[in-house]
Amino acid sequence: MRYLLDTQIAIWSLEDHAGLKPTVRNLLEDANNAIFISPISLLEISIKLKLGKLPQFKVSIEKVTRQILKDGFELLPLELDHTFAYQSIPLYDDHRDPFDRMLLAIAFREQIPIVSSDEKFLRYQSSVSIILN
């Protein structure tokens, strides 16, 4: 099965964070699954690194990316169709995060579940399959 990770789950997987529930850990560790990370998440991580919002990461975005690949995750190339799909994602006043919305658009266009710890993602279940951590 194919899955797309949201940025928080990608960060937690790099940290081996205790917040990852056993079901999500199993999903990430199952060799039969293809786990994807979007360049959108790498951009968000890069911004957070620059702003000092990830003090636990004392490395560059290049090293973060190498670790993601070393851990067996795959980068899902960003396509124009993903950008076009952004318009299909409902806009909620209390969930306007452009990174989240773009990841949802990618999952929608690719027709793959997205794994997230954000309960607000559940609102999009009519368009996207959501795996909530």
Backbone bond lengths (Angstrom), bond angles and torsions (degrees), N, CA, C in turn:
res aa  C-N    CA-C-N  psi(-1)  N-CA   C-N-CA  omega(-1)  CA-C   N-CA-C  phi
1 M - - - 1.449 - - 1.534 109.21 -
2 R 1.305 116.29 150.20 1.461 122.39 178.64 1.532 109.45 -104.55
3 Y 1.335 115.82 140.87 1.463 122.08 178.79 1.518 109.37 -139.34
4 L 1.329 115.35 147.09 1.456 122.06 172.77 1.524 107.88 -110.12
5 L 1.327 117.04 132.36 1.461 120.85 178.04 1.519 109.77 -93.24
6 D 1.337 116.27 139.02 1.456 117.66 169.09 1.524 107.43 -77.40
7 T 1.310 116.37 171.27 1.464 120.57 -172.48 1.518 112.41 -62.82
8 Q 1.326 117.78 -41.30 1.471 120.25 -178.31 1.523 111.34 -63.30
9 I 1.316 116.83 -42.59 1.467 120.05 178.96 1.530 109.80 -66.40
10 A 1.325 117.41 -38.29 1.467 120.12 176.80 1.531 110.53 -60.84
11 I 1.325 116.21 -44.55 1.474 120.47 178.82 1.525 109.94 -63.32
12 W 1.319 116.83 -46.79 1.462 120.03 -179.22 1.519 111.52 -62.33
13 S 1.331 117.31 -36.36 1.471 118.85 179.27 1.526 110.50 -67.08
14 L 1.328 117.18 -35.98 1.466 120.46 176.93 1.523 111.53 -66.02
15 E 1.332 116.32 -33.78 1.463 121.79 -178.21 1.521 112.86 -87.16
16 D 1.343 116.39 -10.16 1.468 120.96 -170.09 1.540 108.58 53.92
17 H 1.315 114.13 46.46 1.468 123.98 -174.00 1.529 111.64 -65.94
18 A 1.326 115.56 139.86 1.469 121.43 179.12 1.524 112.37 -64.60
19 G 1.341 117.30 -17.33 1.457 120.81 -179.94 1.520 114.34 -71.98
20 L 1.337 117.35 -13.02 1.468 119.51 177.52 1.527 109.45 -73.16
21 K 1.320 116.23 120.85 1.459 120.53 179.16 1.530 110.30 -71.37
22 P 1.327 116.80 153.42 1.473 120.15 -178.54 1.535 113.82 -54.03
23 T 1.328 117.41 -38.06 1.469 118.78 -179.80 1.529 111.32 -64.14
24 V 1.331 116.71 -39.04 1.468 119.93 178.84 1.525 109.73 -72.58
25 R 1.328 117.90 -40.25 1.470 120.30 175.99 1.529 110.70 -57.12
26 N 1.315 116.11 -45.55 1.467 120.49 179.52 1.520 111.18 -61.30
27 L 1.315 116.23 -42.10 1.454 121.45 178.70 1.531 110.11 -61.20
28 L 1.345 116.58 -44.04 1.468 121.24 -179.30 1.523 112.26 -68.09
29 E 1.315 117.14 -32.36 1.462 121.63 -175.32 1.527 113.87 -90.41
30 D 1.325 117.19 -10.83 1.457 121.53 -178.66 1.531 109.47 -72.48
31 A 1.322 116.82 114.92 1.468 122.26 -176.76 1.535 112.58 -64.20
32 N 1.326 117.11 -16.31 1.467 120.25 178.59 1.527 112.36 -80.29
33 N 1.330 116.93 -11.35 1.460 121.29 -179.03 1.521 110.52 -95.06
34 A 1.316 115.36 143.05 1.467 122.11 171.00 1.522 106.51 -100.20
35 I 1.321 116.40 116.87 1.460 122.21 -177.16 1.522 108.27 -105.76
36 F 1.330 115.55 120.71 1.452 121.54 -175.93 1.521 111.56 -108.67
37 I 1.325 113.71 145.43 1.458 122.11 171.30 1.520 106.12 -125.76
38 S 1.322 115.17 136.00 1.457 120.87 -178.54 1.530 111.26 -89.09
39 P 1.326 116.28 149.52 1.465 118.88 170.79 1.534 112.12 -56.74
40 I 1.317 117.40 -23.35 1.468 121.18 175.88 1.526 109.36 -61.02
41 S 1.322 117.66 -41.87 1.466 120.84 177.40 1.524 111.11 -66.64
42 L 1.330 116.58 -37.94 1.461 119.39 177.62 1.528 110.59 -63.95
43 L 1.327 116.70 -38.87 1.461 120.45 176.20 1.525 110.66 -63.22
44 E 1.328 116.45 -44.98 1.467 120.19 179.12 1.533 111.15 -62.62
45 I 1.331 116.83 -42.97 1.471 120.69 177.45 1.529 109.89 -62.35
46 S 1.319 117.08 -42.11 1.460 121.12 179.91 1.530 110.93 -60.96
47 I 1.313 116.89 -43.04 1.465 121.25 178.02 1.526 110.28 -63.77
48 K 1.335 116.31 -44.72 1.472 120.10 179.26 1.532 111.11 -62.63
49 L 1.335 116.76 -38.73 1.465 120.01 176.99 1.536 110.31 -61.56
50 K 1.318 116.25 -46.33 1.464 121.24 -178.54 1.525 111.62 -62.85
51 L 1.341 117.06 -36.31 1.465 121.49 -178.85 1.528 113.17 -84.55
52 G 1.335 116.35 -1.98 1.460 119.89 -179.88 1.515 114.14 75.60
53 K 1.335 117.21 21.38 1.465 121.02 -178.38 1.527 113.25 -87.88
54 L 1.323 116.38 -0.71 1.466 121.55 176.40 1.530 108.40 -127.05
55 P 1.334 116.97 66.44 1.462 119.40 -175.48 1.527 113.33 -62.52
56 Q 1.336 117.62 -20.70 1.454 120.81 179.68 1.530 111.64 -73.41
57 F 1.344 117.36 -17.72 1.454 121.50 178.55 1.521 108.73 -98.71
58 K 1.297 116.17 110.50 1.463 121.96 178.44 1.526 109.76 -104.18
59 V 1.319 115.70 34.26 1.462 120.72 -175.40 1.528 109.83 -130.89
60 S 1.317 115.24 169.38 1.462 121.65 179.00 1.532 110.16 -82.34
61 I 1.319 115.72 165.37 1.470 120.23 176.53 1.529 109.98 -64.14
62 E 1.322 117.40 -29.02 1.462 119.83 176.65 1.525 110.78 -63.48
63 K 1.332 116.80 -43.10 1.463 120.13 178.91 1.526 110.80 -69.01
64 V 1.324 117.12 -36.95 1.466 120.39 176.35 1.530 109.10 -60.56
65 T 1.317 116.58 -45.50 1.468 121.07 -179.34 1.524 110.80 -63.27
66 R 1.328 117.01 -43.85 1.473 119.73 178.20 1.527 111.12 -61.06
67 Q 1.333 116.65 -38.98 1.464 119.93 179.13 1.527 110.98 -66.67
68 I 1.315 116.80 -39.79 1.471 121.24 177.01 1.522 109.86 -57.65
69 L 1.319 116.19 -46.75 1.468 120.12 -179.83 1.523 111.08 -68.47
70 K 1.328 117.04 -39.23 1.467 121.38 178.03 1.524 110.68 -62.16
71 D 1.330 116.45 -35.15 1.466 121.29 179.19 1.530 112.82 -74.16
72 G 1.326 116.60 -1.98 1.463 120.19 175.44 1.512 115.28 94.46
73 F 1.327 116.98 4.16 1.464 119.66 176.72 1.526 108.83 -79.89
74 E 1.317 115.19 158.30 1.457 120.90 179.83 1.519 109.49 -115.13
75 L 1.318 115.97 146.14 1.459 120.15 173.68 1.525 108.18 -86.99
76 L 1.315 115.85 130.04 1.464 121.52 178.47 1.526 107.16 -96.34
77 P 1.331 117.47 110.37 1.464 119.08 -177.22 1.528 111.81 -56.95
78 L 1.310 115.71 141.64 1.454 121.73 176.94 1.523 108.72 -79.33
79 E 1.317 115.80 128.42 1.468 122.26 -177.57 1.524 109.90 -117.20
80 L 1.321 116.51 157.46 1.465 120.04 176.05 1.528 111.65 -57.83
81 D 1.330 116.68 -37.94 1.471 120.07 178.96 1.521 111.87 -58.45
82 H 1.324 117.07 -31.51 1.467 120.23 177.22 1.530 109.84 -65.07
83 T 1.318 115.46 -42.28 1.462 120.16 178.55 1.524 110.44 -64.86
84 F 1.317 116.77 -41.78 1.466 120.28 178.64 1.532 110.86 -63.02
85 A 1.334 116.29 -36.73 1.470 120.85 -178.29 1.522 112.03 -67.40
86 Y 1.310 117.74 -20.00 1.475 121.69 178.64 1.533 110.79 -52.80
87 Q 1.326 116.42 -36.31 1.468 120.83 -179.11 1.532 112.51 -68.14
88 S 1.320 117.43 -17.84 1.469 121.57 -179.73 1.519 113.17 -86.23
89 I 1.327 117.14 -9.49 1.463 121.30 -177.41 1.527 108.83 -88.67
90 P 1.340 117.30 123.14 1.472 119.59 -179.88 1.530 111.21 -57.25
91 L 1.314 115.49 147.94 1.456 121.71 178.63 1.525 108.68 -107.04
92 Y 1.324 116.01 122.84 1.460 122.30 177.83 1.524 108.65 -111.51
93 D 1.315 116.25 139.50 1.466 120.94 -177.37 1.524 113.16 -56.74
94 D 1.320 117.20 -33.87 1.465 119.69 -177.35 1.534 113.26 -99.92
95 H 1.337 115.68 12.97 1.475 119.19 175.31 1.527 108.70 -145.33
96 R 1.317 114.56 79.79 1.463 121.21 -175.51 1.537 112.36 -110.57
97 D 1.326 117.19 7.50 1.461 121.30 -177.33 1.534 109.62 -57.45
98 P 1.339 117.40 115.66 1.465 119.21 -176.03 1.531 113.60 -66.24
99 F 1.333 117.58 -29.66 1.470 119.68 178.05 1.529 109.93 -68.38
100 D 1.330 117.19 -46.99 1.465 120.66 177.77 1.525 110.67 -59.09
101 R 1.308 115.26 -46.62 1.470 119.61 -176.76 1.532 111.38 -64.58
102 M 1.331 117.21 -36.79 1.464 119.81 178.05 1.525 110.65 -69.13
103 L 1.329 117.36 -39.70 1.471 120.00 176.64 1.525 110.55 -63.00
104 L 1.317 116.99 -39.61 1.468 120.45 176.10 1.527 110.81 -63.18
105 A 1.321 116.91 -40.29 1.468 120.71 178.38 1.529 111.10 -63.40
106 I 1.328 116.15 -39.84 1.472 120.47 178.44 1.525 109.84 -63.79
107 A 1.328 116.93 -47.16 1.464 120.53 178.97 1.532 110.63 -61.17
108 F 1.327 116.19 -40.29 1.467 121.27 177.83 1.527 110.98 -60.64
109 R 1.327 116.51 -50.08 1.467 120.48 -177.20 1.532 111.57 -66.53
110 E 1.328 116.38 -39.52 1.462 120.86 -178.72 1.533 112.36 -80.29
111 Q 1.336 115.94 -13.26 1.468 121.73 -176.26 1.525 111.62 56.79
112 I 1.341 114.81 47.59 1.459 120.78 176.39 1.524 108.99 -125.95
113 P 1.328 117.09 147.99 1.472 119.80 177.84 1.525 110.78 -65.62
114 I 1.321 115.12 148.86 1.456 121.59 174.59 1.521 108.23 -111.53
115 V 1.312 116.50 135.52 1.462 122.93 -179.69 1.519 107.53 -100.58
116 S 1.344 116.20 124.64 1.457 120.89 -175.32 1.515 110.93 -145.11
117 S 1.323 115.49 157.98 1.463 121.03 172.49 1.524 110.90 -103.81
118 D 1.321 116.50 1.27 1.462 122.41 -176.23 1.528 109.97 -92.98
119 E 1.337 116.00 112.20 1.466 120.25 -178.77 1.526 112.82 -61.18
120 K 1.321 117.63 -22.59 1.461 120.50 178.23 1.525 111.49 -63.19
121 F 1.322 117.79 -23.08 1.458 121.06 178.29 1.535 111.44 -62.55
122 L 1.323 117.05 -26.23 1.464 120.15 -178.25 1.526 112.24 -61.14
123 R 1.313 117.67 -23.39 1.472 121.49 178.18 1.526 112.16 -63.23
124 Y 1.305 116.82 -22.08 1.458 121.55 -173.28 1.532 112.38 -96.34
125 Q 1.326 116.76 9.83 1.466 120.73 -174.76 1.520 113.82 -59.98
126 S 1.323 117.92 -22.78 1.457 118.54 178.38 1.531 111.23 -71.60
127 S 1.338 116.84 -19.74 1.462 121.16 -179.80 1.513 113.59 -108.11
128 V 1.338 116.50 -31.99 1.464 122.59 -170.64 1.517 109.76 -136.52
129 S 1.321 116.28 140.14 1.459 120.75 173.99 1.533 108.21 -76.86
130 I 1.342 116.01 125.93 1.458 122.49 -175.99 1.528 109.60 -113.57
131 I 1.314 116.54 130.00 1.464 122.89 170.42 1.529 105.13 -107.99
132 L 1.320 116.63 111.37 1.468 120.27 -177.22 1.511 110.20 -93.80
133 N 1.312 114.49 128.28 1.479 120.90 177.23 1.521 108.88 -74.37
